[in-house]
Amino acid sequence: MSASRGASRPDPAVARLAGWIEPVVGAAGYDLEELVVTPAGRRSVVRLVVDRDTGVTLDDIAEVSRAVSAVLDDNDGDLGRAPYVLEVTSPGVDRPLTEPRHWRRNTGRLVSVAVGNGTTGEQVTGRVTAVDDEGVTLAVEGAGRPGAKKRPATPRLIPWGALGAGRVQIEFGRHEAATADPTTDDHGHHDGADDGADDDGGGQ
């Protein structure tokens, strides 16, 4: 079960969880990018993806984890006192760019994106140089002959209406590659009615 921005007909139980969690995440200064609930035996894994303009650190993940765990404990009765494991993570580089804030947070990165639609669409790869109300500006390198001198990149403004979901391209020679793995933190909730064999050590 999952709920994310723009998703249609979210599961009612996940939508209820999002109603508790999103205000807490927002109050802490973050965006809730995705909420996924996955059954795991007698437990459920509640996985959150959070982000903000300045990025997310391990301390930030721990802060969000504590705040969300508290609100879930406060609503324990509505959850049926079912044991759960809370996982909080930041977006990985493979997460699609679908919102203006996603593009803004990836300014300077090389991305690939489908532009247009249907038979008239094209795949464009370029570096994000600007994001504004009109769309996204990419610095696109012109195609040249093999071995020829590389041509200067040309700015191209792609309007929001023609912009598909973007994908960040990993550049192993750049600093970003060293920080490609998302920050994660697990926070387990253990209901007293469950036996100790299932406890992951993070119970409350």
C-alpha positions in Angstrom: 0.0 0.0 0.0 1.4 3.4 -0.8 0.4 7.0 -1.1 2.5 9.7 -2.8 1.9 13.2 -4.1 -0.2 12.9 -7.3 -1.2 9.3 -6.7 -4.8 8.4 -7.4 -7.2 6.6 -5.1 -4.8 5.9 -2.2 -5.5 3.0 0.1 -7.9 4.3 2.9 -5.6 3.0 5.7 -2.6 4.7 4.1 -4.5 7.9 3.5 -5.4 7.9 7.2 -1.7 7.4 8.2 -0.7 10.2 5.8 -3.3 12.5 7.5 -1.4 12.0 10.8 2.1 11.9 9.5 2.2 14.7 6.8 1.4 17.6 9.3 4.1 16.4 11.6 6.7 16.1 8.8 5.6 19.5 7.5 5.9 21.2 10.9 9.5 19.9 11.2 10.3 21.6 7.8 10.2 18.7 5.5 8.1 17.4 2.6 6.6 14.0 2.8 7.4 12.6 -0.7 6.1 9.1 -0.2 4.4 6.8 2.4 4.4 3.1 1.8 3.0 0.4 4.2 4.1 -3.1 3.6 2.9 -6.2 5.5 5.8 -8.2 7.0 4.5 -11.2 8.9 2.7 -10.0 12.0 4.2 -6.5 11.6 3.9 -3.7 9.1 6.7 -1.7 7.7 5.8 2.0 7.5 8.3 3.6 5.1 8.6 7.4 4.6 10.6 9.3 2.1 11.2 12.9 3.2 13.2 15.8 1.7 13.7 19.5 1.9 15.6 22.2 -0.1 18.8 22.1 2.0 19.0 18.3 1.9 18.5 15.6 4.6 21.2 14.5 7.0 21.2 11.6 9.5 20.3 13.9 12.3 17.3 15.2 10.2 16.2 11.6 9.6 16.4 10.8 13.4 14.4 14.0 14.2 11.6 13.0 11.8 11.7 9.4 13.0 11.1 10.5 16.6 8.3 12.9 15.7 6.5 10.4 13.5 6.9 7.6 16.0 5.3 9.8 18.7 2.2 10.6 16.5 1.8 6.9 15.6 2.0 6.0 19.3 -0.6 8.6 20.1 -2.9 7.0 17.6 -2.0 3.4 18.6 -5.7 2.6 19.3 -6.7 3.5 15.7 -3.9 1.4 14.4 -5.4 -1.6 16.2 -2.2 -1.8 18.3 -0.5 -3.7 15.5 3.3 -3.8 15.8 5.1 -1.9 13.1 8.6 -0.9 12.0 9.1 2.7 11.0 11.7 3.4 8.3 12.5 7.0 7.3 14.7 7.7 4.3 15.7 10.5 1.9 15.1 10.2 -1.9 17.7 8.3 -3.8 19.1 9.5 -7.1 16.9 7.0 -8.9 13.7 8.7 -7.7 11.9 10.4 -10.7 11.7 14.2 -10.7 7.9 14.9 -11.0 7.4 18.1 -9.0 9.0 21.6 -9.4 10.7 21.2 -6.0 12.3 18.0 -7.2 13.9 19.8 -10.2 14.9 22.8 -8.0 16.7 20.5 -5.5 18.6 18.9 -8.4 19.9 22.1 -9.9 23.4 21.5 -11.3 22.8 17.8 -11.9 22.7 16.0 -15.2 19.2 14.6 -16.0 17.4 12.8 -18.7 13.8 13.6 -19.4 11.1 12.8 -21.9 9.9 16.0 -23.6 6.6 16.3 -25.5 4.2 13.4 -25.8 3.2 10.5 -28.1 5.0 10.2 -31.4 6.3 13.8 -31.2 8.2 13.2 -27.9 12.0 13.1 -27.6 14.5 12.2 -24.9 16.6 15.1 -23.8 19.7 14.9 -21.5 21.2 18.1 -20.0 22.3 19.8 -16.9 19.6 21.6 -14.8 20.6 25.3 -14.7 17.4 27.0 -13.7 13.9 26.3 -12.4 11.2 28.9 -12.5 7.4 29.4 -13.1 7.9 28.8 -16.8 9.7 25.5 -16.6 13.1 23.9 -16.4 16.2 25.2 -18.2 18.7 22.5 -19.3 22.2 23.0 -20.6 22.1 20.5 -23.5 25.3 19.5 -25.3 25.1 19.3 -29.1 25.7 16.0 -30.8 29.1 16.0 -32.5 31.3 13.6 -34.5 33.2 11.0 -32.5 36.6 12.4 -31.5 35.6 15.9 -32.4 35.9 18.8 -30.0 33.0 19.0 -27.6 30.5 21.7 -28.5 29.4 24.3 -25.8 26.1 23.4 -24.1 23.1 25.2 -25.3 20.4 26.4 -22.8 17.0 25.0 -23.5 13.8 26.0 -21.6 11.3 23.2 -21.4 7.9 24.3 -20.3 6.2 22.4 -17.4 3.5 21.2 -19.8 6.0 19.4 -22.0 8.2 18.1 -19.2 8.0 14.4 -18.3 9.4 12.7 -15.3 13.2 13.3 -15.1 15.9 10.9 -14.0 19.2 12.0 -12.5 22.2 10.6 -14.3 24.9 9.3 -12.0 28.3 10.9 -12.8 31.0 9.0 -11.1 33.6 11.7 -11.6 31.5 14.3 -9.6 31.1 14.8 -5.9 27.4 13.9 -6.1 28.3 10.2 -6.7 29.7 10.0 -3.2 26.4 10.9 -1.8 24.2 8.9 -4.1 22.9 6.5 -1.4 19.9 7.8 0.6 20.1 8.5 4.3 18.0 6.0 6.2 16.9 5.4 9.8 14.8 2.6 11.2 12.6 3.1 14.2 10.8 0.0 15.4 7.6 0.0 17.4 6.8 -3.1 19.4 3.4 -3.8 20.9 3.5 -5.6 24.3 1.1 -8.2 23.1 3.6 -9.5 20.5 6.3 -12.0 21.6 9.9 -11.0 22.0 11.1 -13.3 19.1 9.8 -10.8 16.6 11.3 -7.7 18.3 13.9 -6.0 16.2 15.5 -4.3 19.2 14.1 -0.9 18.4 10.8 -1.4 20.3 9.2 1.1 22.5 
